[in-house]
Amino acid sequence: MSSISQDRSGKRTQIAFALVLIITLSSIGVAVHFIPVATNNFDIQCMAIGDDGMGPNCIRVVGLFAPFDEDLTLQTLTCEPSVTGLNPLDTKTNESSYTTPFHGILSIDVYGDFVAGTEYQFTFQFLYDSDKVRTVYFAPVFTPGILSTYENTTESFGEQRVFWTPLSQPESTELSELNATLLAVGDSCYVYMANESIDILGESAAVSKCSQLGQIFDDVIYPKAVELAGSPDGHLGDIDGDPRVTLFLAPLVRYMGNAYLGFHVPWNECPFPFSNRREMVYIEAERDFDETVCITIHEFNHLIWDNYETDEADFLMEGLANLAIDYTGYWYYITDAVTTTYTYHPEVSLLHFNRFYGRLWDASYGQAYLFVTYLAERFGMSAVRDLVSICEDGPAAVEIALTNAGYDLTFNDVYLDFITACVLDNIEIEDGIYGFESWNYTIQSYTTLPSNYPIIRENVKHYHYGFNVYRLFALPDNFTINIEKLRPYAMGVVVAMRNSSGWYVFQSQFHSTSGAISKYIQSNGAEEAYVITTLMSDETPTDFEDVFELAEIPSASLDLSITEGDTEDQPRPDLIIIPVSILAIAALSSIFMVAKRKRWK
């Protein structure tokens, strides 16, 4: 019997404890965040409290909070038995945690005269909404004098372990104990494979696959990931004192279906009862090697970001995880998997992320990747990296990152530039802000309107932070765009026109209490034009979320008219509605071409 041909029988166990599920699905995998609920009788759930072994006079407390929709500031901390010199500091700022707001992740160093082996019971009171208090009670056993030294023993080839693994649908509370064998040890990783997958692939093929993956992880994936997103320790620290990341190749698709090619669960980096207590990602074991590499890159990026915060908007987290694949040199995988799909679905919302498996799922991932790529190309990779450690989430985080990089732009400003780039992809105008440096990219889905005016479209569906595109030929010398039934939303309108001198772009953001807007345009001899319309918020948007059906996305059915001449200040005339059948609705863009213009530097 070889060193790895040992017991490979797995068993499945129903875990009878409450779980809070935070689902972060991925085009190449799914991060399913299972978080055990701590025992407390109060109205906030702190998911864990642990000791990272800093020494006899300091204990690090780490925790995950739910819900994640508000900041909490520590107001009081008491301990029984009492401890002299009790002093909590925020691990991120090294300042008093009594004045530091926490959001999603709690990480504080509590200093005091702790006694090894003593059971300490803590009570935390958090202030939120300026004047309300929430209380959390714990009864952990700390042994700081013992935990100050890690075992830090290197695991060896052929070693057998049992890993807690979610192998059913995300809404289930079932975990499985899955037997695995260590098939490769790298400088920065352990590569385990589930024993049942070894049986299917064959021992030689399994060892070869894990060995190659471990080598690529050491040489390329790990250094590129750290360069792009930062240390995998994040704010939570290193739970096991071993710098290596565990890559666990398991039969995910056979148990859960094609939507689940990989995931990261943050409870593995916290001292929960069913934690594997290691930095770890789950990867589908039985796909081809290049796909395995891409899944690993994507999920390792999730691990890094989750160790800083677990409540970031998905369009940023998934966008950066896919950018990581591009950044590591596997850009073609993103193109084939999701980006091409997005060219046919610009109406997909950037902020309200599609979690129903299918084309719109892929389109959401494609848009997220392109948006983060746009940020990186225009504002620099450091601005994108900054997003990982910024406490604020979603559009607010983007604005802070831009401010830190020296730009005075709102999220809405950047979003309008981004959707213009998606339509034109022309880096020769306006200092390149309306194109992608690394892609030849054009949107494939737009409506070509007739040349007889007035033109009316009624009840055109618009999704919040998705966009609709119209193409015009044989333009009049001037015309007016009228849009009605906006309320309560704002409207972004982009008009891009081409004449003999090239392209020129007009952008406007409207908020109308009446629900109607008008925009007068002089065509200046334009031969063709694109009109891009998008439903927006009048201020920095704060409503971003996952959705599982289109009906969950905020939307409005708008009336659009284009009239010849200046009717901006005139009441809308009674116009004849042109039947949809003669509007020549077509997607007449040039053939979409995917070709890298340059490699990442």
C-alpha positions, 0 to 999 in steps of 0.5 A: 500500500502506498503512503496515500492509499489509506482509508478513503471512506467519507461520512456526512454529518448533520450539524445541528446548530443555527447558521447565518448564510452569506452567499457570495456566488462566483462565475467560477465558484461560490463563496458560501459563508456559513457562520455559527451563531454564538450563544447570547440573549441579546439582539446582536450576534457576534459569531466568535471570540478567540485567542490568537496566542499573543502572550499572557498579557494580551488576548486578541478577540476576533468576531464576525457580526450579523447583521452587517448593515451598520457600524458598531462602536464599543462602549463598555467592556467588562470581564469576570473575574475582573482583570486589572489594566483591561484595555482594548485596542483596535488591531487596525489602528492601534487606537482605543477600540472604544472610539473605533467603529466596527463593521462586519469584523471585530478585531481587538487586542485586549490587554490586561493581567490575564491568568493562564488557564482561567475562564474569563466571561466578557460582556461587550456593549456596542453603541449604534445609531448614535444613541442605542446600545446593543449588548453581547455576552460570551463565556470563552475559556482563555489560556493565554500562557499556553496558546502563546506558542503555536505548534507550527508543525509542517504537514507531510506528503501523504498525511490524512485529514478530515475537513468540514466541508459544505457539500449541499445547497447553500441554504442547508445547514449540513456539513460533511466530514470529508477525508482528504490526503495531502498530495503537495507541500509548497512554500506557501501552500498545502494541496489536499485532495478528497480521497474519493476524487483521488479514486476517480482521477487515479493516484498518479494523475491526482499527485501530478495535478496537486504538485503542479498546482502547488508549484504554480501557487508558490511561483505565481498565484500567491505573489500576484495575489498579495501584490494585487490585494494585500496579505492573506492575514488581513485584519483577522490575523493568522489563525494557525501560525502556519503561513501556508494556505490550504488548497482543498480539491474536493468533488464540489460539482458532483454534490452541488452542481455546476454553479459551485466550482469553488468557494471560501468560507471565512469561519475556517479562519475563526475559532468556531466549533466546526472550523478547520482552523486554517486559511483555506479555500475549496476548489473543484477537484475534477475539472481540467488543470487550467480551470483549476488554476483559475478557480484557485486564483479567484477563491484565494482573492476572496480569502484575502478580502474576507479576512479584511471584511466580509460585507463588501458589495459583490460587484467589487469583490467578484470584480477584483477576484476576476481581475486577479485571474487576468492579473495572473495571466489567465485573462482568456478564461474570464473572456470565455466565461463571463465577459462576452455574455455581458456584451449582450446584457448591458441592462444588468444592474451593476449594484444588484448582483444576479445570483440566479444561475444562467446568462444573467449570472455570467453577465453580472460577473462580466460587468463586475470584472470590467468595472474593476478593470476600468478602475485599475486602468484609469486610476491605478492598481493602488486605488483598487488595492485600497478598496480591500482595506477600506471599511466603507462598502460599495460605491462609498468605498469607491469614492474614498479610494478615488479621494485617497488617489487624488481624484475629485469624482463621485461614483456616479461620475465614474459610472457614466464614464464606465458605461460610455467606455463599454459602448465606445471603447475609444482610448483616443478621446478625452485622455482615454477615459471612454475606453479600455486599455487592455481590451478591444471591447464593444457592447453587442446589444443596442436598439437602432432607431428609425430616422423619421422624427419624432421617435417614441418608445413607451414603457422601456424597462430600466434597471437600477444601474444597468443601461440601455443603448440606442443608435441613431443615423441621419441625425437632424441638426438638433434634437431634444431627448425627453424622458418621463416617469422617472420618479423617484429615481435620477437619470443618467444620459450620455449622448456620444456623436461622431462627425468628420472630426471624430467622437464627442460626448455629452453626459448629464445627471438629472433628478426631477421632482416631476419625474420628467427630464429634457435634454437639447442636443446640437448634432454639429453634422454628426453622422451617427450617435449613441444615446445611453440611458441609465436609472441612477440614485441622485446621491452616492447609492447605498442600496446594493445587494444580491438578487435571485430574480429580476423582480427584486431589482429596483426598476422603472418603465420609462417613456422616451421620445426624441423630437427634432428641434429644441423642445426642451422647455416646451410641453410634450406634444401629442405624437403618433406612437410608432409601433415597435414592429417598425422600429427596426430593433436590432443588435447591429454592432460590429462583431465582438472581438476579444484581444488583449492590447497589452499585458498587465505591468 
